[in-house]
Amino acid sequence: MMIDRARVAAALPGYELGDQIGAGAFGLVLAGWHRGLHRDVAVKVLSTRGHDRAAAGSATEARLLARFDHPHIIRVHDYVEADDLHLIVTEMMAGGTLTSHQADITQQSACAIGLAVAGALSYAHSQGVLHRDIKPDNMLFDTAGLLKVADFGIAKLLDGADAAVNTVIGTPLFMAPEQIAGARLGPATDLYALGLVLYLLLTGTAPFDPAPTPSRRRTRCPHR
């Protein structure tokens, strides 16, 4: 997707924009530098023209992350809307995604990753939030090797014990049965996805064929 960098720069006058470091279905991620604080950041740029769900998701993600305070959840520094552009500025996670390191993960490291993500999910659930898209692409490392959960763009607030859903959304391989069926979701939905991630890390293969079926309509495919 083409993004007008001049428009992004105009919307973020306090930042210097760098190279593209990621891309997704609705936009991309740019490296950035906060001129006043001399701090590296990542700028998630979403073009929401014709995509109301993406617009709502970006605002939700920014607000959720802004209120979170956990060592294994990525921190947000700023959020700006400029017409159809929604910009989320987060801490820079220069160590890359878990996907990029998957081949080198030892059993001991896999256990540490599981504990870190489980802690992040426990915190998010205690705040009444389901992630709904736990997968290696949404787990990032900083330069010191600290792992953090990112991309709360399709997160959903819990309503009582469970979350009612009216659309099927997620990444097919990591979706729990109730998520695929469009049924009510709960914390176990995210834990199921974490279990799939750990299975991949420990065995190097998926436990089943992740090919979409008719019941998996309207899902979001991996894009980061």
C-alpha positions in Angstrom: 0.0 0.0 0.0 1.3 3.4 -0.9 1.5 6.0 1.9 2.2 9.7 1.3 5.2 10.2 3.6 4.8 14.0 3.4 1.4 13.8 4.9 2.7 11.5 7.7 5.6 13.9 8.4 3.2 16.9 8.5 1.0 15.1 11.0 4.0 14.3 13.2 6.1 17.5 13.2 8.0 16.4 16.3 9.4 13.3 14.7 11.9 12.4 12.0 10.8 9.6 9.8 13.1 6.8 8.8 12.9 3.6 6.7 10.0 1.3 6.3 10.4 -1.6 8.8 7.1 -3.4 8.3 3.9 -3.6 6.2 0.4 -4.8 6.6 -3.1 -5.0 5.0 -4.0 -1.4 5.7 -0.6 0.3 6.0 3.0 0.1 7.1 5.4 0.7 9.9 8.2 3.3 9.7 11.2 3.8 11.9 11.1 7.2 13.6 13.1 9.5 15.9 11.6 11.9 18.5 13.5 15.1 18.0 12.8 16.5 21.4 13.4 13.4 23.5 16.1 11.9 21.3 14.3 8.6 21.3 13.9 5.9 18.7 10.2 5.0 17.9 8.1 3.0 15.5 5.3 4.7 13.6 2.4 2.5 12.6 0.6 4.2 9.7 -2.9 3.0 8.8 -4.8 4.2 5.9 -8.5 3.9 6.8 -10.0 5.2 3.6 -13.0 2.9 3.0 -12.1 0.7 6.0 -14.2 1.8 9.0 -13.2 -1.3 11.0 -9.5 -0.4 10.6 -10.2 3.1 11.8 -12.0 1.9 14.9 -9.3 -0.7 15.5 -6.5 1.7 15.4 -8.1 4.1 17.9 -9.0 1.2 20.1 -5.4 -0.2 20.0 -3.9 3.2 20.9 -6.2 3.8 23.8 -5.7 0.3 25.2 -1.9 0.4 24.9 -1.8 3.9 26.5 -3.5 2.6 29.6 -1.5 -0.7 29.9 1.6 -0.9 32.1 3.3 -4.3 31.8 6.9 -5.2 30.9 5.8 -7.6 28.2 3.3 -5.4 26.4 4.5 -2.8 23.9 4.2 0.8 25.0 2.5 3.5 23.0 3.9 7.1 23.0 1.5 9.0 20.8 -1.6 8.7 18.6 -2.6 11.1 15.8 -5.5 11.2 13.3 -5.0 13.1 10.1 -8.0 12.7 7.8 -7.9 9.0 6.7 -4.4 8.4 8.2 -4.3 7.0 11.7 -0.8 7.1 13.3 0.3 5.1 16.3 3.7 5.9 17.7 5.2 3.1 19.9 8.5 2.2 21.4 11.0 0.8 18.9 11.3 -3.0 19.0 14.5 -3.3 17.0 15.0 -7.0 17.8 12.4 -8.2 15.2 9.5 -10.5 15.5 9.4 -14.0 17.1 8.8 -15.3 13.6 12.2 -14.0 12.5 13.9 -15.9 15.4 11.7 -19.0 15.4 14.3 -21.3 13.9 16.9 -20.5 16.6 14.6 -20.8 19.6 15.7 -23.4 22.2 13.3 -25.3 24.4 14.4 -23.2 27.4 13.8 -20.0 25.4 10.4 -21.3 24.3 9.4 -21.8 28.0 10.6 -18.3 28.8 8.6 -16.9 25.9 5.5 -18.8 27.0 5.8 -17.4 30.5 6.3 -13.8 29.2 3.3 -13.9 26.9 1.1 -15.7 29.5 2.0 -12.8 31.9 1.1 -10.2 29.3 -2.2 -12.0 28.6 -3.0 -12.4 32.3 -2.6 -8.6 32.7 -4.6 -7.7 29.6 -7.4 -10.1 30.7 -7.4 -8.5 34.2 -8.0 -5.2 32.4 -11.0 -6.7 30.6 -9.3 -7.0 27.2 -8.9 -10.0 24.8 -6.1 -9.8 22.2 -7.7 -12.2 19.7 -4.6 -12.4 17.4 -1.8 -14.0 19.4 0.9 -15.3 16.9 4.6 -15.1 16.4 4.3 -12.0 14.1 2.8 -10.1 17.0 5.5 -10.9 19.5 8.5 -8.5 19.2 11.9 -8.3 20.8 13.8 -5.1 21.8 17.6 -4.8 21.4 18.1 -6.4 24.8 16.1 -9.5 23.9 13.0 -8.6 26.0 9.8 -9.9 24.3 6.7 -7.9 24.2 3.2 -8.5 22.8 2.0 -6.1 20.2 -0.8 -5.4 17.7 -4.0 -5.0 19.8 -5.8 -3.8 16.6 -8.5 -6.4 16.8 -8.6 -6.6 20.6 -12.1 -6.8 22.2 -13.4 -5.8 25.6 -14.8 -8.5 27.7 -18.4 -8.2 28.7 -18.8 -10.0 32.0 -17.2 -13.4 31.8 -17.1 -13.6 28.0 -17.0 -11.4 24.9 -19.8 -11.7 22.4 -18.7 -11.5 18.7 -20.6 -10.7 15.5 -17.7 -11.3 13.1 -15.1 -14.0 12.7 -11.7 -12.4 12.8 -8.2 -13.5 13.6 -5.4 -15.6 12.0 -6.8 -19.1 11.1 -4.0 -21.3 12.4 -4.1 -19.7 15.9 -7.9 -19.3 16.2 -9.6 -21.3 18.9 -12.7 -23.3 17.9 -15.1 -20.8 19.5 -13.4 -18.0 17.6 -13.8 -19.9 14.2 -17.4 -20.6 15.1 -18.2 -17.0 15.9 -19.2 -18.0 19.5 -18.6 -16.2 22.8 -14.9 -15.7 23.6 -13.0 -15.6 26.8 -9.5 -15.6 28.2 -9.1 -19.2 27.1 -9.3 -18.0 23.5 -6.0 -16.2 23.8 -4.4 -19.1 25.8 -5.3 -21.5 23.0 -3.4 -19.3 20.5 -0.4 -19.2 22.9 -0.5 -23.0 23.1 -0.3 -23.1 19.3 2.6 -20.7 19.3 4.5 -22.9 21.8 3.7 -26.0 19.8 5.3 -24.4 16.8 8.4 -23.3 18.7 8.9 -26.7 20.3 8.1 -28.9 17.3 8.8 -26.7 14.3 5.5 -27.6 12.7 1.8 -26.9 13.0 -0.4 -29.5 14.6 -2.9 -29.4 11.7 -3.5 -27.9 8.3 -4.2 -24.2 8.7 -5.9 -23.9 5.3 -9.1 -21.8 5.5 -12.4 -23.5 5.4 -15.8 -22.0 4.5 -16.5 -21.5 8.2 -13.4 -19.3 8.5 -14.8 -16.6 6.3 -14.0 -13.0 7.0 -10.8 -13.8 8.8 -7.7 -11.6 8.8 -4.7 -13.3 7.3 -1.2 -12.8 8.7 0.4 -9.6 7.4 3.2 -8.6 9.8 
